[in-house]
C-alpha cells in the first residue's frame, strides 16, 4: 500500500509549530553547543603541542649559553697576569671565583632566556636588574658554603686514604681508586650548591616565591648531575680542558633543563598563546595577579598587536578560581568570543585581547564543559 493511500500517517509541521518557545530554546541550545566546539578547536593543535616544549627548550638553551659564557669568563680570569697564579695557590679564592662565575652567568642565562625567545627586549634591563644582583648574592653565600663543604670533605677523604695506606689496608694505586670513587658525590654536592645559586637568580627575576623555589630545586638537581659527571670526563691531564668545558656547559644545560621540567611538573595554571605575535608560547601563572598588555611593564607582554593597550587586563587567582578583568577604558576583551569586562575562567576558555587569543589552562577544573560565561 502506498503513502498516498494513508494520508493520516503524514507528518505535517505548521508555522505555529516552529514558533513555540520550546523549539526556540532547542535551537538556542544547539547554537551555543556549536559555539563551544568552535572555541575549543581554534589553534588547539599547535598551542598544546608546542607550548611546554618551547618553554623547556628555552630554559635549556639559556642554561647552556650561560655555562659556555661562564667557562670563557673563568679562562679569561685565569689569563690575567698574577690572577691565575693567585687563584691556583689559594683554594678559597679559586672556589669562590669559580662558584661566582657559574652562578652569575648560568643564573642570568636562564632568567634572560625567556626575554630573548619572546623578543621582549624592553624587559631585558628590568629582568637583568633583578637576576644579576640575586646571582651575585646567592653566589657569595652558596659559594662560601660549597667551599667549606668541599674543602672539609676532601681533607677527610685524603686523610682517610692515607690512613688506609699506612695500615696496609690499601696500596697506593688502590688509594687513588678509593679517592676517585668517593670524589664523585662530594663534587656533585658542591656543584649542587652552585646550581642552587643559579636557580635562585633565575627564579628571583620572576618576583615569585613559587618560581624561585622551583628554580632552586631544578638548579640543585642539574648542579648535582653536572658535578657528579665531571670526573668521568676528566680522565687525564690531556682531557682536563675538555672536561672543564663539557662539564660547565653540561652543568648549565642540566640546570636549565631541570628548572624547566620542575616548573612544568609543578604548574597548576598557565596560558597558551593561540594566535598573535607569540603564538605557541606558554606562560605559567606563578603569581596571584598577572597583568597582560603591550607594555614591558606588564607581567606578560603581548607583542605585534597594535590593538592591545599597554596594560589591558589582569588575571587574578582567588582560592581555586581564576578570573580575568579588563582594565578601565579597555574595550577589546572577550572570553570565548563574547565581549566582557569581567569573567571567571575555566580550563580551555579562550581570552581575546585585541586580535591576540590566549587559552587559559589549569590542571583541575570543576567545569567540565567550557565555553559559558560565568558572572
Protein Blocks (a to p, Z undefined) as FASTA:
>chain_A
ZZklmmmlpccddfklmmpfklmmmmmmmmmmmmmmmmmmgoklmmmmmmmmmmmmmmmm
mmmmmmmmmmmmmmmmmmpghklmmmmmmmklmmmmmmmmmmmmmmmmmmmmmmmmnopa
klmmmmmmmmmmmmmmmmmmmmmmmmmmmmmmmmmmmmmmmmmmmnomacfklmmmmmmm
mmmmmmmmmmmmmmmmmmmmmmmmnopaklmmmmmmmmmmmmmmmmmmmmmmmmbfklmm
mmmmmmmmmmmmmmmmmmmmmmmmmpmbdcddfbdjkgoiacddfbfbdcddfbfkbmba
cehiakbcfblbdcddehjaccddddehiabbceehiacfbdcddehiacdehjaccddd
dfbdfblbghiacZZ
